[in-house]
Amino acid sequence: MPYVSNEEAKAAIQDRSGHQAAPGRLSKVFDSDMFHSFLRSKVTVVAAIGTFILFMLAFLAPWVAPHNPFDLASISILDARVPPVWMEYADPRFILGTDDQGRDLLSGIFYGMRISLIVGFCSVVAAAVIGITLGLVAGYMGGRVDTVIMRIADVQLTFPAILIALLIDGIAAGIFGGVDREIFAFYILIVSLALSFWVQYARTVRGSTMVEKNKEYVQAARVIGIPSVIIMARHILPNVMGPVMVIATINLALAIVTEATLSFLGVGMPPTQPSLGTLIAVGNDFLYSGEWWIAIFPGLALALLVLNVNLLGDWLRDALNPKLR
């Protein structure tokens, strides 16, 4: 039998474990029920591909967009309202035409979609943090704490999210007064949307927490003296995240639509930082004068983005529902 040194043996073991670990993790993913459910739904696969493409076009806008709509030196007012390339008097430099300021509409859609997605993501994350925290506290503590938090949530549910966002935007405008609103528009919009959507997370997490806190593993953690904060964070929170992921996916599409609505009403992103809603609002002024492309193409991009995200949210909701397995 040939002699094998300790170093050679360790290298062989590490090499073997390294080559086996990765396929083991991948095989678990490929063999999971969610992955097979994903592959069985052709609509979901198409929606995932479409969402990925739109996300890449949005976040890689500085590299994939034909023009930079924010570069004033490259924009000419003489190129304003140029029609798409398949129409008469078109310019081959602008595939989907230009807006009223001479900005390339295709590039504007890429950059606007990026702003809409960033606002949507940030507002969903902020709403989830607020809602999950309050839901955990309300469900675990119970009593007056639960009553106060849930009554606040009930009151907020009586108002539409768009109305709450408008109210918060108006309060922010009054606080900042003469300060240029464009400086804080991005952050005000995120705060407005976050404070509009936290209730769904709080109510869902509260219900799941009330079930989990009576289980044996939580009772055992209490007996051995683990603090309540650690119990909520380490033991209960991971077991209530399934419904939260579904709500977050669906709320992303809702946040994008709400942001577009606020921008269309003139209380969202300013024209100097156009989102899809801002582009639609600009194009709406020219919709009946023949320059239909300024509003239609951003509107189609918004509809396509929201549709794909909603389809993924519907699939995720069904995939995480144990009754449908």
Residue pairs with C-beta under 8 A, 6 or more apart in sequence:
29 35
33 319
33 325
34 319
34 320
37 315
37 318
37 319
38 44
38 45
38 48
38 315
38 319
39 45
41 315
43 311
43 315
44 311
44 312
44 315
47 307
47 308
47 311
47 312
47 315
48 308
48 312
50 304
50 308
51 305
51 308
51 309
51 312
54 113
54 301
54 304
54 305
54 308
55 117
56 64
57 64
57 110
57 113
58 110
58 113
58 114
58 116
58 117
59 114
59 117
61 107
61 110
61 111
61 113
61 114
62 68
64 110
65 104
65 106
65 107
65 110
65 111
66 93
66 94
66 95
66 104
66 106
66 107
67 74
67 93
67 94
67 103
67 104
67 107
68 74
68 107
69 75
69 103
69 104
69 107
69 108
69 111
69 274
70 111
70 272
75 101
75 102
75 103
76 102
77 101
77 102
78 102
79 91
79 94
79 98
79 102
80 98
80 99
80 100
80 101
80 102
81 97
81 98
81 99
81 100
81 286
81 291
81 294
82 89
82 90
82 91
82 94
82 97
82 98
82 102
83 89
83 90
83 97
83 291
83 293
84 90
84 94
84 95
84 96
84 97
84 293
85 91
85 92
85 94
85 95
85 96
87 97
90 97
91 98
93 104
94 104
94 105
94 106
95 106
96 104
96 105
96 106
96 109
96 293
96 297
97 105
97 291
97 293
97 294
97 297
98 104
98 105
99 105
99 108
99 279
99 282
99 283
99 294
100 282
100 285
100 286
100 291
100 294
105 279
105 293
105 294
105 297
105 298
106 297
108 274
108 279
108 298
109 276
109 279
109 297
109 298
109 301
111 274
112 274
112 275
112 276
112 278
112 279
112 298
112 301
113 275
113 276
113 301
113 305
115 186
115 269
115 273
115 274
115 275
115 276
116 256
116 259
116 260
116 275
116 276
116 277
116 302
116 305
117 256
117 305
119 186
119 189
119 190
119 193
119 255
119 256
119 259
119 269
119 275
120 193
120 252
120 253
120 255
120 256
120 259
121 252
122 190
122 194
123 189
123 190
123 192
123 193
123 194
123 197
123 255
123 259
124 194
124 197
124 248
124 251
124 252
124 255
126 190
126 191
126 193
126 194
127 193
127 194
127 195
127 196
127 197
127 198
127 201
127 251
128 198
128 201
128 244
128 247
128 248
130 194
130 195
130 198
130 201
130 202
131 197
131 198
131 199
131 200
131 201
131 202
131 204
131 205
132 201
132 202
132 205
132 237
132 244
134 149
134 153
134 198
134 202
134 206
135 201
135 202
135 203
135 204
135 205
135 206
135 209
135 240
136 205
136 206
136 209
136 232
136 236
136 237
136 240
137 145
137 149
137 232
138 145
138 146
138 149
138 150
138 202
138 206
138 209
139 146
139 205
139 206
139 207
139 208
139 209
139 210
139 213
140 209
140 213
140 228
140 231
140 232
140 236
141 228
142 210
146 206
149 202
149 206
150 202
150 203
150 206
153 199
153 202
153 203
156 164
156 199
157 199
161 193
161 196
161 197
161 254
161 258
162 196
162 258
162 261
162 262
164 192
164 195
164 196
165 189
165 192
165 193
165 195
165 196
165 258
165 262
166 192
166 262
166 265
166 267
168 188
168 191
168 192
168 195
168 196
169 188
169 189
169 192
169 262
169 267
172 184
172 188
172 191
172 192
173 181
176 184
181 188
181 270
182 270
182 272
182 273
185 268
185 269
185 270
185 273
186 269
186 273
189 259
189 262
189 268
189 269
192 262
193 255
193 258
193 259
196 258
197 251
197 254
197 255
200 247
200 251
201 244
201 247
204 240
204 243
204 244
204 247
205 240
205 243
205 244
208 239
208 240
208 243
209 232
209 236
209 240
212 218
212 235
212 236
212 239
212 240
213 236
217 235
218 231
218 235
218 236
221 230
221 231
221 235
222 231
242 320
243 320
245 316
245 320
246 313
246 316
246 317
246 320
249 309
249 312
249 313
249 316
250 310
250 313
250 314
250 317
252 309
252 313
253 305
253 306
253 309
253 310
253 313
256 276
256 302
256 305
256 306
256 309
257 302
257 306
259 268
259 269
259 275
259 277
260 268
260 275
260 276
260 277
260 280
260 302
261 268
261 277
262 268
262 277
263 269
263 274
263 275
263 276
263 277
263 278
263 280
263 281
264 277
264 278
264 280
264 281
264 284
265 281
266 281
268 275
268 277
268 278
269 275
269 277
269 278
270 278
271 278
271 282
274 282
276 298
276 299
276 301
276 302
276 305
277 302
279 294
279 295
279 298
280 295
280 298
280 299
280 302
282 294
282 295
283 291
283 292
283 293
283 294
283 295
283 296
283 298
283 299
284 295
286 292
286 294
286 295
287 294
287 295
287 296
318 324
